[in-house]
Amino acid sequence: MTRDEAEELAVEQALALVGGRNQARDRARDRAEDQTGDQTGDQTGDQMPHHQNTGEPADPHSTLSTPSPPASPAPALPWDRARAVAARAGRGGPLAVVRLPLDRALGHVLAEPLAALTDLPSFDTSAMDGWAVAGPGPWTYEEGVSLLAGAGESPTGRLPDGTAVRIATGAPAPADTTAVIRSEHAHVDEARGLLSTRRPVVTGQDIRPRGQECRSGDQLVPAGTVVTPAVLGLAAAAGYDALPAVPRPRVDVLVLGDELLAAGLPHDGLIRDALGPMLGPWLRALGAEVSGPRRLGDDAEALREALTSSDADLIVTTGGTASGPVDHVHPVLAALGAELLVDGVAVRPGHPMLLARLAPDGPHLVGLPGNPLAAVSGLLTLAEPLLAGLAGRPAQDAYRTLVHADVPGHPHDTRLVPVVHRAGRAGGRDHVAPLRYNGPAMLRGIAAADGLAVVPAGGVRSGTEVEILDLPWAPATPWTEGYFT
């Protein structure tokens, strides 16, 4: 069996497992009781090593601080299978195609390969300011005659042997031009009307021949390429005024929780909403069009109305994914007949995340836990691969690198730990360093991070390799050293 076939089989098994969760409930209940960490562990940070600062206890007023055990828990999917299910869900339908003018295409994904509409360059052109010459020198020239870029075809026609003409960078080279001599390498004898050179002349020097970069019809970049400023420049050079692109997925963000404040200092058991301000920019960095966050509180009917009225491709909710008295996400999804694709993931933080499809042709929903770092875990586990599929771009490829410091693991589940990349010193290899503030309710560590280490059950030892997921922004700046490590 090939690697691709094995991955597809794993996804099929994961989907079958989720689809058959009713038959697996008794086994799942036994498994949940046997594990040392359950959903409440995600809220309190009990998966953290005992010698590290795990942060303050969960807010007693939070709807996620004391969830009751679910009546019929579904088996949590392994982290890698959950990501595979999310990626497959994003690739589930045909991609729409729109043609966007160049000034609106930045950041979109190409829906089709980009083929050159013309040769580049489309004519032989001078690569330097200087003299176009034909044959061996010295060369005669005509005073006052110059070839300029944008002036059309050469007014001199063919260039006879033994003659030269001034030429500017980008100007068409006359037919039969042997080479271009740079101005600083040329010597002009005005008295005799002769041009000579201080260096040997090589045929074709400083001439960009027609089609040097590509020929008409050549594929320049494949479908699935993100349109960067450089891609825009290449497309314009190749003759495009508009590009075939995949529309950005539209995302609605619903913030749940009566305990959340939109402004001011925390007080009287109320806390600031950290996820509302964070998720929009993060989702945009993943290629989505995001509406402003809607704060619904702990209102099941408001949640139901928001879900049924949304015209987004993806709805992201924060909080309410556990089984407490005001955790309404599961009951509302059940009432709407939604299909649960992922209902819990064996990852810390973020265990009670979920992925659902509201209708066969309706939007997907990613339910994030309410604790900030747990929500980030859900964002990268489920939302990132789902959005990649919806946008037509490849999902992020994890890679492996050395870790400096032991990183304790959960007894059974994957851990996602914020890390920062460090350059190797004195010939040493580049590596990552884990960051201290990595409890489920903390953002101090992830604010300094440029990646997340995927730590398997049992942990990893210093000097070994660990899988890394990059965050969608530049590496942390040097001021993070000493503050977060």
matplotlib code that plots the C-alpha trace (Angstrom):
import matplotlib.pyplot as plt

x = [0.0, 1.4, 1.7, -1.2, -3.4, -2.6, -3.5, -6.8, -7.6, -6.9, -9.3, -11.9, -11.5, -11.7, -14.9, -16.4, -15.4, -17.2, -20.2, -20.5, -20.0, -23.4, -22.2, -18.9, -20.3, -19.8, -16.2, -15.6, -17.0, -14.7, -11.7, -12.6, -12.7, -9.4, -7.5, -5.7, -6.7, -10.3, -12.1, -11.7, -8.0, -8.1, -9.7, -7.3, -4.0, -3.5, -1.6, 1.3, 4.5, 4.3, 7.5, 6.2, 4.0, 0.6, -1.3, -4.2, -7.1, -10.0, -12.4, -15.3, -17.7, -16.6, -19.0, -16.1, -14.6, -16.6, -18.1, -20.1, -19.1, -20.9, -23.8, -22.6, -19.0, -17.8, -14.3, -11.7, -9.9, -6.1, -4.7, -3.3, -6.5, -8.6, -6.5, -6.9, -10.7, -10.7, -8.5, -10.8, -13.9, -12.4, -11.7, -15.2, -16.7, -15.7, -13.9, -15.5, -13.5, -13.7, -11.6, -10.1, -8.2, -4.6, -5.2, -7.7, -6.0, -3.3, -3.6, -6.0, -5.2, -4.9, -7.7, -5.8, -2.2, -0.8, 0.5, 2.5, 0.5, 3.6, 7.3, 9.3, 10.9, 8.8, 11.8, 15.6, 16.3, 19.3, 20.1, 22.3, 22.8, 25.5, 26.1, 24.7, 27.4, 27.6, 30.6, 34.2, 35.3, 36.2, 32.7, 31.5, 28.5, 26.1, 26.1, 22.7, 21.1, 19.9, 17.5, 15.3, 12.9, 9.3, 10.2, 9.0, 11.0, 14.5, 14.5, 17.8, 16.4, 19.3, 22.6, 25.4, 28.7, 31.2, 28.6, 27.3, 24.3, 23.6, 21.0, 19.2, 18.3, 15.0, 15.2, 14.8, 18.1, 18.4, 18.6, 22.1, 23.3, 26.4, 26.5, 25.8, 28.9, 28.2, 28.8, 31.6, 33.5, 33.3, 35.7, 34.4, 36.8, 34.7, 37.3, 37.4, 33.8, 34.9, 33.8, 36.2, 36.0, 38.2, 37.2, 36.8, 33.4, 31.5, 28.7, 25.3, 26.7, 24.2, 21.4, 18.2, 17.1, 13.4, 11.9, 14.8, 12.5, 9.6, 7.9, 4.2, 2.2, 4.8, 3.4, 4.7, 3.1, 0.7, -2.8, -3.0, -0.3, -0.9, -0.9, 2.0, 3.3, 5.9, 3.2, 1.3, 4.4, 5.0, 1.4, 1.5, 4.7, 3.2, 0.2, -2.5, -5.0, -7.0, -6.3, -8.5, -8.7, -10.6, -12.8, -11.6, -13.7, -16.1, -16.0, -18.3, -17.0, -19.4, -18.1, -20.1, -20.0, -21.8, -18.6, -16.8, -16.1, -15.5, -13.6, -12.1, -10.4, -11.7, -13.9, -16.5, -15.9, -16.0, -13.0, -11.9, -12.7, -9.3, -10.5, -12.8, -9.9, -7.5, -9.5, -10.3, -6.7, -5.6, -8.3, -7.4, -3.8, -5.1, -6.7, -10.3, -12.7, -13.9, -16.8, -16.6, -17.0, -20.6, -20.9, -23.9, -23.4, -24.8, -28.0, -29.0, -31.7, -29.3, -26.8, -29.4, -30.5, -26.9, -26.2, -29.3, -29.0, -25.3, -24.3, -20.6, -18.6, -17.3, -18.6, -16.2, -17.6, -15.6, -16.5, -19.5, -18.1, -18.0, -21.0, -21.8, -25.2, -24.7, -22.6, -25.1, -23.0, -23.7, -27.5, -28.0, -26.1, -28.1, -31.4, -30.3, -29.5, -25.8, -23.3, -20.4, -17.3, -14.9, -16.2, -13.2, -9.5, -6.9, -4.8, -3.9, -4.8, -8.0, -9.4, -13.1, -12.9, -15.3, -16.0, -19.5, -21.3, -24.6, -26.2, -25.0, -24.7, -24.4, -21.5, -19.0, -18.6, -15.5, -16.2, -13.2, -12.8, -13.1, -9.6, -7.3, -4.4, -6.9, -8.7, -5.4, -4.9, -8.4, -7.7, -4.6, -5.9, -9.3, -9.8, -6.4, -6.6, -10.3, -9.7, -6.8, -9.1, -11.9, -9.4, -7.7, -4.3, -2.2, -2.4, 0.6, 3.3, 4.6, 8.4, 10.8, 13.6, 15.7, 14.3, 16.5, 15.1, 13.0, 9.3, 7.0, 4.1, 0.6, 0.2, -2.1, -2.6, -0.7, 0.5, 0.9, 3.5, 4.5, 8.1, 10.5, 13.2, 16.8, 19.8, 22.6, 25.7, 29.3, 28.3, 25.4, 22.1, 19.1, 16.6, 13.4, 13.1, 9.8, 8.1, 7.1, 3.6, 1.8, -1.2, -4.6, -5.7, -2.5, -1.5, 1.8, 3.7, 1.9, 2.4, 6.2, 6.1, 6.6, 5.5, 3.9, 5.7, 3.7, 4.7, 3.7, 2.4, 5.2, 7.1, 10.4, 14.0, 16.3, 18.4, 15.8, 13.6, 10.0, 7.3, 6.6, 3.6, 4.6, 2.4, 1.3, 3.6, 7.3, 9.6, 9.6, 11.9, 14.9, 13.2, 11.4, 14.6, 14.6, 11.0, 9.3, 12.0]
y = [0.0, 3.4, 6.3, 8.2, 5.1, 4.6, 8.2, 7.9, 4.7, 6.5, 9.3, 6.8, 5.0, 8.2, 9.2, 5.8, 6.1, 9.4, 8.2, 5.2, 6.9, 5.7, 2.2, 3.2, 5.2, 2.5, 1.9, 5.6, 6.1, 3.5, 5.0, 8.5, 7.2, 5.5, 8.5, 10.7, 13.8, 14.6, 17.7, 19.4, 19.0, 21.3, 24.0, 23.8, 23.0, 19.7, 18.3, 20.7, 19.4, 20.0, 22.1, 24.7, 27.8, 26.6, 29.9, 30.9, 28.5, 28.7, 31.5, 30.2, 32.3, 30.9, 28.6, 26.3, 26.1, 23.3, 21.2, 18.2, 14.9, 14.3, 11.9, 10.0, 11.0, 10.3, 8.9, 11.6, 11.3, 11.3, 14.7, 13.7, 12.0, 15.0, 17.2, 14.8, 14.8, 18.6, 18.7, 16.2, 18.2, 21.3, 19.5, 18.0, 20.1, 21.7, 25.0, 28.2, 30.3, 34.1, 36.4, 39.1, 42.2, 42.3, 44.9, 42.7, 39.3, 39.6, 36.8, 34.7, 31.2, 30.6, 28.3, 27.4, 27.2, 30.5, 30.2, 32.9, 34.9, 36.0, 35.4, 37.1, 39.2, 39.6, 40.9, 41.0, 43.8, 45.5, 44.6, 47.7, 51.3, 51.4, 50.6, 48.0, 46.8, 44.5, 42.5, 43.2, 46.7, 49.4, 50.6, 53.7, 55.4, 58.2, 61.1, 61.9, 58.6, 56.6, 53.6, 54.2, 51.9, 52.4, 54.1, 51.2, 49.1, 50.2, 53.1, 51.9, 48.5, 46.0, 46.9, 46.5, 45.0, 47.5, 49.9, 50.9, 52.8, 54.1, 52.0, 52.3, 49.5, 47.8, 49.1, 46.6, 45.5, 46.0, 42.9, 41.4, 43.0, 41.1, 42.4, 45.4, 47.2, 48.9, 52.6, 52.3, 49.8, 51.9, 54.5, 57.1, 58.8, 61.8, 63.1, 60.0, 58.9, 55.6, 53.4, 50.9, 48.8, 48.4, 44.7, 41.7, 41.4, 38.2, 37.5, 38.0, 39.8, 42.1, 41.2, 39.6, 37.4, 37.0, 34.2, 34.0, 33.8, 31.9, 31.2, 31.8, 29.0, 28.0, 27.3, 29.9, 28.8, 26.0, 26.1, 26.4, 29.1, 31.9, 35.3, 37.2, 40.6, 38.8, 36.6, 39.8, 41.2, 38.0, 37.9, 41.5, 40.9, 37.8, 39.8, 39.3, 41.9, 39.6, 36.2, 33.1, 32.7, 30.8, 33.1, 33.5, 31.4, 33.6, 33.1, 34.2, 34.4, 33.8, 34.6, 32.7, 33.4, 35.8, 36.4, 38.2, 41.9, 43.7, 46.6, 47.7, 45.8, 42.5, 42.9, 41.2, 37.7, 39.1, 38.7, 40.3, 38.6, 37.7, 35.5, 38.1, 40.5, 37.6, 35.3, 37.7, 38.6, 35.1, 33.7, 36.4, 35.3, 31.8, 33.3, 33.9, 36.8, 37.4, 39.3, 41.2, 39.0, 38.6, 38.3, 36.1, 35.4, 32.1, 32.1, 28.9, 30.6, 33.4, 30.7, 28.8, 31.9, 32.9, 29.5, 29.3, 32.8, 32.7, 32.7, 32.0, 29.0, 28.5, 29.5, 29.6, 29.5, 30.1, 28.4, 26.2, 23.0, 21.1, 19.8, 22.3, 23.8, 26.7, 24.9, 25.1, 24.2, 20.4, 20.7, 23.3, 21.3, 18.3, 20.2, 21.4, 17.9, 18.8, 16.1, 15.9, 15.1, 15.5, 15.5, 15.9, 15.5, 13.7, 16.8, 19.1, 21.9, 22.0, 18.5, 19.5, 21.1, 19.9, 20.1, 19.8, 20.3, 22.1, 20.6, 18.6, 21.9, 24.2, 25.7, 23.9, 24.9, 24.7, 24.8, 26.1, 25.8, 29.0, 29.0, 31.1, 28.6, 25.8, 27.8, 28.3, 24.6, 24.1, 26.8, 25.0, 21.5, 21.9, 25.4, 25.8, 22.5, 23.1, 26.6, 25.4, 23.0, 25.6, 28.1, 25.6, 25.9, 23.0, 22.5, 23.4, 20.7, 19.9, 19.4, 18.3, 20.1, 19.8, 20.9, 22.3, 21.3, 18.3, 18.8, 16.7, 15.0, 14.0, 10.4, 9.6, 12.6, 14.9, 18.2, 21.4, 23.6, 27.1, 27.3, 29.9, 29.2, 29.9, 30.0, 27.5, 29.0, 28.0, 25.7, 24.2, 23.3, 25.6, 24.5, 25.5, 26.3, 25.7, 28.7, 28.6, 30.2, 27.3, 26.6, 26.4, 29.8, 31.6, 33.7, 35.0, 32.1, 32.0, 35.8, 35.2, 32.0, 31.4, 27.7, 25.0, 21.8, 18.6, 16.6, 13.0, 11.2, 10.8, 13.9, 14.4, 14.7, 17.6, 17.2, 15.1, 16.2, 17.3, 18.0, 21.7, 23.7, 27.2, 30.1, 32.5, 35.4, 36.3, 34.8, 36.3, 39.3, 39.2, 40.9, 37.7, 36.2, 36.3, 37.2, 34.0, 31.3]
z = [0.0, -0.9, 1.5, -0.2, -0.1, 3.6, 4.3, 2.4, 4.3, 7.6, 6.7, 5.6, 9.0, 10.8, 9.0, 9.7, 13.3, 13.6, 11.7, 13.9, 17.2, 18.5, 18.4, 20.1, 23.0, 25.7, 24.6, 24.5, 28.0, 29.4, 27.6, 28.8, 32.4, 32.1, 30.7, 33.2, 31.3, 30.1, 28.8, 32.2, 31.9, 28.9, 30.9, 33.9, 32.2, 34.1, 31.1, 31.8, 33.5, 37.2, 37.4, 34.9, 35.4, 34.2, 34.8, 36.9, 37.6, 35.2, 35.8, 38.0, 36.0, 32.7, 31.0, 30.3, 33.8, 35.2, 32.4, 33.4, 31.8, 28.5, 28.7, 25.6, 24.8, 21.3, 20.8, 20.3, 17.1, 17.0, 16.1, 12.7, 11.7, 12.8, 10.5, 7.7, 8.1, 8.1, 4.9, 3.2, 4.1, 2.6, -0.6, -0.7, -3.5, -6.8, -6.5, -7.8, -10.2, -10.6, -12.8, -10.7, -12.0, -10.9, -8.3, -6.5, -6.9, -4.2, -1.6, -3.7, -5.0, -8.7, -9.9, -13.1, -14.2, -15.4, -18.9, -20.7, -23.2, -25.0, -25.2, -22.4, -23.5, -26.6, -28.7, -28.4, -26.0, -24.6, -21.0, -20.5, -21.5, -24.1, -27.8, -30.0, -32.4, -35.4, -36.4, -35.3, -34.2, -34.3, -35.3, -37.0, -35.6, -36.5, -34.1, -32.5, -33.2, -30.2, -29.6, -26.6, -24.7, -25.7, -29.0, -31.1, -33.5, -34.3, -36.8, -38.2, -39.4, -39.7, -38.3, -40.9, -39.9, -38.6, -37.3, -33.9, -32.5, -29.0, -27.1, -23.8, -21.4, -22.6, -26.2, -29.0, -30.4, -34.2, -36.3, -36.8, -33.5, -32.3, -28.8, -26.6, -25.2, -21.9, -21.8, -19.2, -21.4, -24.6, -26.0, -28.4, -30.8, -31.8, -34.1, -36.2, -35.6, -34.3, -31.3, -29.7, -26.6, -23.6, -23.1, -25.4, -27.0, -26.6, -29.1, -27.4, -24.4, -22.6, -25.0, -23.6, -26.5, -27.3, -25.2, -22.7, -19.7, -21.4, -24.6, -25.3, -23.8, -21.2, -17.7, -15.4, -12.1, -11.3, -10.1, -6.3, -6.2, -3.8, -5.7, -4.2, -5.3, -7.4, -9.1, -9.9, -11.6, -13.5, -14.6, -15.8, -17.7, -19.3, -20.6, -18.0, -17.0, -14.8, -13.1, -12.7, -8.9, -6.2, -4.1, -0.5, 1.8, 3.8, 7.6, 10.4, 13.9, 16.8, 20.3, 23.0, 26.8, 29.1, 31.1, 28.2, 28.1, 24.8, 26.5, 29.7, 32.6, 33.9, 37.0, 39.1, 37.6, 34.0, 31.7, 28.5, 25.2, 23.8, 20.9, 19.1, 18.4, 17.5, 15.3, 12.5, 11.6, 12.1, 9.7, 7.2, 7.4, 6.4, 3.3, 4.4, 4.2, 7.7, 9.1, 12.4, 15.4, 16.8, 20.6, 21.4, 25.0, 26.3, 24.3, 22.6, 20.5, 19.4, 18.4, 16.4, 14.6, 13.8, 12.3, 10.2, 8.8, 8.0, 4.3, 5.1, 4.0, 7.5, 10.9, 13.8, 17.3, 20.5, 23.8, 24.5, 23.1, 26.4, 28.2, 30.9, 31.6, 29.2, 26.6, 23.8, 20.7, 20.7, 21.5, 18.8, 16.2, 17.1, 16.8, 13.3, 12.2, 11.6, 10.8, 13.3, 11.4, 14.4, 17.9, 20.2, 19.3, 21.4, 21.7, 24.6, 24.8, 22.7, 23.4, 23.1, 19.6, 16.9, 13.2, 11.8, 8.5, 9.0, 5.8, 2.8, 0.8, 3.8, 5.7, 7.9, 11.6, 13.6, 17.3, 19.3, 23.1, 25.0, 26.5, 24.2, 23.6, 23.3, 20.7, 18.8, 18.9, 17.3, 14.8, 13.5, 13.9, 12.1, 10.6, 8.8, 6.8, 6.1, 4.8, 2.7, 0.9, 0.5, -0.9, -3.2, -1.6, -0.3, 3.5, 5.5, 5.5, 8.9, 9.1, 11.8, 13.5, 16.7, 20.0, 22.7, 26.1, 27.2, 26.4, 28.6, 26.9, 27.9, 28.9, 25.9, 23.7, 21.4, 22.9, 20.9, 22.5, 21.3, 20.2, 18.7, 16.1, 17.0, 14.7, 15.5, 17.0, 16.2, 13.4, 15.4, 13.7, 13.8, 16.4, 18.3, 21.9, 23.8, 25.4, 29.1, 29.1, 27.4, 29.5, 27.8, 29.1, 28.2, 25.2, 26.4, 24.9, 21.5, 21.2, 21.1, 19.1, 15.4, 15.5, 17.4, 18.3, 17.8, 20.9, 20.9, 24.0, 26.4, 25.3, 23.5, 24.8, 24.2, 21.1, 19.3, 16.4, 16.7, 14.2, 13.7, 12.4, 11.4, 12.4, 9.5, 10.4, 10.6, 13.2, 16.7, 17.2, 19.4, 22.3, 23.0, 24.3, 28.1, 28.4, 27.2, 27.2]

ax = plt.figure().add_subplot(projection="3d")
ax.plot(x, y, z, "-o")
ax.set_aspect("equal")
plt.show()
